[in-house]
Amino acid sequence: MNRILKNKIAAGMMFSLTLASISLVVLIGMGLYLKSAPIFKEHSLWELISSADWQPSSGKFGFLPFIGGTLWITGIAVILALPVALLTSIFLSEHSKPYVKKWIFPALDILAGIPSVVYGVWGILLVVPWVSEVLAPHFVEYATGYSTLSGGIVLGVMILPLLISLFVEIFAAVPRDLRDAALSLGATRWQTSKLVILRKTLPGLLAAVMLAISRAFGETIAVLMVCGNIPLLPHSLFDSCYPLPALIANNYGEMLSVPMYESALMLAAFFLFIVVLIFNTSSRAVIYKLERKFQ
């Protein structure tokens, strides 16, 4: 009887904590919406997200350059980081010697623990001059280097340790019997990795990518330091941009005496919240379908 009571108490506590976690997400969303709601009295949602005119002193709040800058940088970061992370993870899981893992994994932990401001300084010292002086002259007449490409490179390096760590853990969960069966049938190591390991772990890999993208959406300091922070919609890799997190970090606490300015910044935060929420919800639906397909 005592054991049954303890089980019921433990189940009730876990349910309460789960409910509290879900409630916290709902409360954050409600708080951001209520703080941003006043701006909707003067501007429609379509006007806010489709306009590129950002003049707070004149009451014009066009979020299109900030949304575009966020998507540009996140897309570049994922495109650059994903192939490197995937191939590195396959090598570490399937082909490397134990002593290689012994040195690589601590290095990844160090990279993951470096503060974002350090990545930003690294971007200013190395990435920005390289883009401006080496790469950009082949494509445009002039570029400062503070661009979407610089922001994407820095952000890609930041999410690389996370992706590699997640991919390695996912590959390690594949039963050894599947590898041995493929090799015994005459498959090469690469064929085993491509046709067995990647196919079996596809839902988990997709979940890891979604997690990395969610982190990339909200990254602030490092991106802020190298993207240029010009509220114009970027049209190329060498144009400056102004992502939503940088907008909030740069301006919150300043110029809030301007009517609707605080509401506009809270709306930027609400946009990020909604995008990440929709992105993760959609990814879970896709992962569920893939899991059923590959079972």
TIGULUM-229811 format. One record per residue (C-alpha): residue in one letter; x, y, z. Coordinates in steps of 0.5 Angstrom, whole numbers, padded with zeros to 4 digits, m for minus. Example, Ala and Ser with C-alpha at 12.3 -4.5 7.8 and 13.67 -1.06 7.14 Angstrom:
<sites>
[site "A" [0025 m0009 0016]]
[site "S" [0027 m0002 0014]]
</sites>
This chain:
<sites>
[site "M" [0000 0000 0000]]
[site "N" [0006 0005 0002]]
[site "R" [0009 0003 m0005]]
[site "I" [0003 0005 m0009]]
[site "L" [0002 0011 m0005]]
[site "K" [0009 0013 m0007]]
[site "N" [0008 0012 m0014]]
[site "K" [0002 0016 m0014]]
[site "I" [0005 0022 m0011]]
[site "A" [0011 0021 m0016]]
[site "A" [0007 0021 m0022]]
[site "G" [0003 0027 m0019]]
[site "M" [0009 0031 m0018]]
[site "M" [0012 0029 m0025]]
[site "F" [0005 0031 m0028]]
[site "S" [0005 0038 m0024]]
[site "L" [0012 0039 m0027]]
[site "T" [0010 0038 m0034]]
[site "L" [0004 0042 m0033]]
[site "A" [0008 0048 m0030]]
[site "S" [0013 0047 m0036]]
[site "I" [0008 0048 m0041]]
[site "S" [0005 0053 m0038]]
[site "L" [0011 0057 m0037]]
[site "V" [0012 0057 m0045]]
[site "V" [0004 0059 m0045]]
[site "L" [0006 0065 m0040]]
[site "I" [0012 0067 m0044]]
[site "G" [0008 0068 m0051]]
[site "M" [0002 0071 m0047]]
[site "G" [0007 0076 m0044]]
[site "L" [0010 0078 m0051]]
[site "Y" [0004 0079 m0054]]
[site "L" [0001 0083 m0049]]
[site "K" [0007 0088 m0049]]
[site "S" [0007 0088 m0057]]
[site "A" [m0001 0089 m0057]]
[site "P" [m0001 0097 m0057]]
[site "I" [0002 0097 m0064]]
[site "F" [m0003 0093 m0067]]
[site "K" [m0008 0099 m0066]]
[site "E" [m0004 0103 m0071]]
[site "H" [m0001 0098 m0076]]
[site "S" [m0004 0092 m0079]]
[site "L" [0000 0085 m0078]]
[site "W" [0001 0085 m0086]]
[site "E" [0004 0092 m0086]]
[site "L" [0009 0091 m0080]]
[site "I" [0012 0085 m0084]]
[site "S" [0011 0087 m0091]]
[site "S" [0014 0094 m0090]]
[site "A" [0022 0095 m0090]]
[site "D" [0021 0103 m0088]]
[site "W" [0024 0103 m0081]]
[site "Q" [0023 0110 m0078]]
[site "P" [0021 0109 m0070]]
[site "S" [0021 0117 m0069]]
[site "S" [0016 0118 m0075]]
[site "G" [0012 0112 m0072]]
[site "K" [0014 0107 m0078]]
[site "F" [0016 0100 m0076]]
[site "G" [0017 0096 m0082]]
[site "F" [0020 0089 m0080]]
[site "L" [0022 0086 m0087]]
[site "P" [0029 0088 m0087]]
[site "F" [0030 0084 m0080]]
[site "I" [0026 0078 m0082]]
[site "G" [0030 0078 m0088]]
[site "G" [0037 0079 m0084]]
[site "T" [0035 0073 m0079]]
[site "L" [0033 0068 m0085]]
[site "W" [0039 0070 m0089]]
[site "I" [0044 0069 m0083]]
[site "T" [0041 0063 m0081]]
[site "G" [0040 0059 m0087]]
[site "I" [0048 0061 m0089]]
[site "A" [0050 0058 m0082]]
[site "V" [0046 0051 m0083]]
[site "I" [0048 0051 m0090]]
[site "L" [0055 0051 m0088]]
[site "A" [0055 0047 m0082]]
[site "L" [0051 0042 m0084]]
[site "P" [0055 0038 m0089]]
[site "V" [0062 0039 m0084]]
[site "A" [0058 0037 m0078]]
[site "L" [0055 0030 m0082]]
[site "L" [0061 0028 m0085]]
[site "T" [0065 0029 m0079]]
[site "S" [0060 0025 m0074]]
[site "I" [0061 0020 m0079]]
[site "F" [0068 0020 m0079]]
[site "L" [0068 0020 m0071]]
[site "S" [0063 0014 m0071]]
[site "E" [0065 0010 m0076]]
[site "H" [0072 0011 m0078]]
[site "S" [0076 0014 m0073]]
[site "K" [0081 0011 m0068]]
[site "P" [0079 0011 m0061]]
[site "Y" [0085 0016 m0059]]
[site "V" [0082 0021 m0064]]
[site "K" [0076 0021 m0061]]
[site "K" [0080 0022 m0054]]
[site "W" [0082 0029 m0057]]
[site "I" [0076 0031 m0061]]
[site "F" [0071 0031 m0056]]
[site "P" [0074 0035 m0051]]
[site "A" [0076 0040 m0056]]
[site "L" [0068 0040 m0058]]
[site "D" [0066 0041 m0051]]
[site "I" [0071 0047 m0051]]
[site "L" [0068 0050 m0057]]
[site "A" [0061 0049 m0055]]
[site "G" [0063 0053 m0048]]
[site "I" [0066 0059 m0051]]
[site "P" [0062 0065 m0050]]
[site "S" [0059 0068 m0056]]
[site "V" [0062 0075 m0055]]
[site "V" [0069 0071 m0056]]
[site "Y" [0066 0068 m0063]]
[site "G" [0064 0075 m0065]]
[site "V" [0071 0078 m0063]]
[site "W" [0074 0072 m0067]]
[site "G" [0069 0074 m0073]]
[site "I" [0071 0082 m0073]]
[site "L" [0079 0080 m0073]]
[site "L" [0079 0074 m0078]]
[site "V" [0072 0073 m0082]]
[site "V" [0070 0080 m0083]]
[site "P" [0077 0082 m0086]]
[site "W" [0077 0076 m0090]]
[site "V" [0071 0077 m0093]]
[site "S" [0072 0084 m0095]]
[site "E" [0079 0083 m0097]]
[site "V" [0080 0076 m0100]]
[site "L" [0073 0074 m0102]]
[site "A" [0068 0080 m0104]]
[site "P" [0073 0083 m0109]]
[site "H" [0072 0077 m0114]]
[site "F" [0064 0079 m0114]]
[site "V" [0063 0086 m0112]]
[site "E" [0067 0093 m0112]]
[site "Y" [0067 0094 m0105]]
[site "A" [0064 0091 m0099]]
[site "T" [0066 0093 m0091]]
[site "G" [0066 0085 m0089]]
[site "Y" [0060 0086 m0084]]
[site "S" [0055 0082 m0088]]
[site "T" [0050 0077 m0088]]
[site "L" [0056 0072 m0090]]
[site "S" [0060 0074 m0084]]
[site "G" [0054 0073 m0079]]
[site "G" [0053 0066 m0083]]
[site "I" [0060 0064 m0082]]
[site "V" [0061 0066 m0075]]
[site "L" [0054 0063 m0073]]
[site "G" [0055 0056 m0077]]
[site "V" [0062 0055 m0073]]
[site "M" [0058 0057 m0067]]
[site "I" [0053 0051 m0068]]
[site "L" [0058 0046 m0071]]
[site "P" [0060 0043 m0064]]
[site "L" [0052 0042 m0062]]
[site "L" [0051 0039 m0069]]
[site "I" [0057 0034 m0068]]
[site "S" [0055 0032 m0061]]
[site "L" [0048 0031 m0063]]
[site "F" [0050 0027 m0069]]
[site "V" [0055 0023 m0066]]
[site "E" [0050 0021 m0060]]
[site "I" [0045 0019 m0065]]
[site "F" [0050 0015 m0069]]
[site "A" [0052 0011 m0063]]
[site "A" [0045 0009 m0062]]
[site "V" [0045 0005 m0068]]
[site "P" [0045 m0003 m0066]]
[site "R" [0052 m0006 m0068]]
[site "D" [0048 m0012 m0071]]
[site "L" [0046 m0007 m0077]]
[site "R" [0053 m0005 m0079]]
[site "D" [0056 m0012 m0078]]
[site "A" [0050 m0015 m0083]]
[site "A" [0051 m0010 m0088]]
[site "L" [0059 m0011 m0088]]
[site "S" [0058 m0019 m0088]]
[site "L" [0053 m0018 m0094]]
[site "G" [0059 m0014 m0098]]
[site "A" [0058 m0007 m0097]]
[site "T" [0063 m0002 m0096]]
[site "R" [0064 0002 m0090]]
[site "W" [0061 0008 m0094]]
[site "Q" [0056 0004 m0097]]
[site "T" [0054 0002 m0089]]
[site "S" [0054 0009 m0087]]
[site "K" [0050 0012 m0093]]
[site "L" [0045 0006 m0094]]
[site "V" [0044 0004 m0086]]
[site "I" [0047 0009 m0081]]
[site "L" [0044 0015 m0085]]
[site "R" [0037 0012 m0086]]
[site "K" [0036 0009 m0080]]
[site "T" [0038 0015 m0076]]
[site "L" [0034 0020 m0081]]
[site "P" [0029 0022 m0076]]
[site "G" [0034 0024 m0070]]
[site "L" [0038 0027 m0075]]
[site "L" [0033 0032 m0077]]
[site "A" [0031 0033 m0070]]
[site "A" [0038 0035 m0069]]
[site "V" [0038 0040 m0074]]
[site "M" [0032 0043 m0072]]
[site "L" [0035 0044 m0065]]
[site "A" [0041 0047 m0068]]
[site "I" [0036 0052 m0072]]
[site "S" [0032 0054 m0066]]
[site "R" [0039 0056 m0063]]
[site "A" [0041 0060 m0069]]
[site "F" [0035 0064 m0069]]
[site "G" [0036 0067 m0063]]
[site "E" [0043 0068 m0063]]
[site "T" [0045 0075 m0061]]
[site "I" [0052 0078 m0059]]
[site "A" [0056 0074 m0064]]
[site "V" [0052 0076 m0070]]
[site "L" [0051 0083 m0068]]
[site "M" [0058 0084 m0068]]
[site "V" [0059 0082 m0075]]
[site "C" [0053 0083 m0079]]
[site "G" [0053 0091 m0080]]
[site "N" [0047 0092 m0077]]
[site "I" [0044 0097 m0082]]
[site "P" [0036 0096 m0083]]
[site "L" [0036 0095 m0090]]
[site "L" [0033 0088 m0094]]
[site "P" [0040 0084 m0096]]
[site "H" [0040 0082 m0103]]
[site "S" [0047 0079 m0103]]
[site "L" [0052 0075 m0099]]
[site "F" [0056 0081 m0098]]
[site "D" [0050 0086 m0096]]
[site "S" [0050 0088 m0089]]
[site "C" [0044 0086 m0085]]
[site "Y" [0040 0087 m0078]]
[site "P" [0037 0081 m0075]]
[site "L" [0031 0081 m0070]]
[site "P" [0036 0079 m0064]]
[site "A" [0041 0084 m0066]]
[site "L" [0035 0089 m0066]]
[site "I" [0032 0088 m0059]]
[site "A" [0039 0087 m0056]]
[site "N" [0042 0094 m0059]]
[site "N" [0035 0098 m0058]]
[site "Y" [0032 0096 m0052]]
[site "G" [0033 0101 m0046]]
[site "E" [0034 0106 m0051]]
[site "M" [0029 0111 m0054]]
[site "L" [0023 0108 m0051]]
[site "S" [0020 0115 m0050]]
[site "V" [0019 0114 m0057]]
[site "P" [0011 0112 m0058]]
[site "M" [0010 0105 m0060]]
[site "Y" [0018 0103 m0060]]
[site "E" [0018 0099 m0054]]
[site "S" [0012 0095 m0057]]
[site "A" [0015 0094 m0063]]
[site "L" [0021 0091 m0060]]
[site "M" [0017 0086 m0056]]
[site "L" [0013 0085 m0063]]
[site "A" [0020 0083 m0065]]
[site "A" [0021 0078 m0059]]
[site "F" [0014 0075 m0061]]
[site "F" [0016 0074 m0068]]
[site "L" [0022 0070 m0066]]
[site "F" [0018 0066 m0060]]
[site "I" [0013 0064 m0066]]
[site "V" [0018 0062 m0071]]
[site "V" [0021 0058 m0066]]
[site "L" [0015 0055 m0064]]
[site "I" [0012 0053 m0071]]
[site "F" [0019 0051 m0073]]
[site "N" [0019 0046 m0067]]
[site "T" [0012 0044 m0068]]
[site "S" [0013 0043 m0075]]
[site "S" [0019 0039 m0074]]
[site "R" [0016 0034 m0069]]
[site "A" [0010 0033 m0074]]
[site "V" [0016 0031 m0080]]
[site "I" [0020 0027 m0075]]
[site "Y" [0014 0023 m0073]]
[site "K" [0012 0021 m0080]]
[site "L" [0019 0019 m0082]]
[site "E" [0019 0015 m0076]]
[site "R" [0013 0011 m0078]]
[site "K" [0016 0011 m0085]]
[site "F" [0023 0008 m0083]]
[site "Q" [0021 0003 m0078]]
</sites>
